[in-house]
Amino acid sequence: MTDAEKLRRIAELDGEKGPDRKTLDLLSALIKLRIDVKKRIAAQPVSPELRQKRLSEGEPLVRRQDVVVDLRDAVRQWRALEKLFKGQGIAVDTVPDPEQSIREFIEKGESVSGVHHFMLLEVLKPFYEAYAEAYGKQVDNAEWVRPYCFVCGSSPDMAVLTGDGGKRYLYCRLCDTRWWYARLKCPFCNSENAEKLVVMSLENEPAGVVHACTVCNRYLKVFDTRVQNGLFLELEDLCTAHLDGMARAEGFARG
């Protein structure tokens, strides 16, 4: 789903049963911030030969450290996010040096949880999305059957079930990419022990469930497109904090 399609979807949802206006306004503002940053990003795709080589060797198309992030632009976006969140009444931790936090996340993939982590993802998302769009998101299922994103190498944040039999497609929150992955396999520790894989659900949440693993104690939220068409994953994530609460109460951490 492109940024323009996401904004149209938000407009369609206005007045419908479901997300409140405040949530829709927040998501719309986030997407517009990304669009503004993307205008200043020039990502060049790899050659078809290098693309095929990297995929066949299990390498993502672009390494995290290879993404050119304008740190001044990233810090400006951080400040814009702080202002946006505070305007929405969302508590934001004070970060003395956001540039350092952004740099450490790029280099090590480490961050704190909660709003700080969300902000780091949002600051970097337009850069990684620009690379994903330039490198091409389409990949044959037979080419990539690994638990990490084939564009940027990140672990999945969510997943969708779709088509006959409910094939599971993992979703990368950082670059907005989806790829197929075996349903009865943990995407974090690769366990295929069916007794260790748990599915949790709530009675009033027919489209959203939690896939968890008792080997690594991690989980991801999974949304069924066969139950609800036109799923907008970023919006579903914001609106299903209760699923996260259910998983955490059982001792699982989000992957």
Protein Blocks (a to p, Z undefined) as FASTA:
>chain_A
ZZklmmmmmmmmgopacjdfklmmmmmmmmmmmmmmmmmpccddddfklmmmmmmnopaf
bdfklpccdfklmmmmmmmmmmmmmmnopacdddfblmlmmmmmmmnopacehjllmmmm
mmmmmmmmmmmmmnopadcfklpccfbdfklopacfbdcdedehiiacdddfklopacdd
dfkbcfklopabfklpccdddfklmkbccdddfklopacddddfklmghiafklmmmmmm
mmmmmmmmnopacZZ
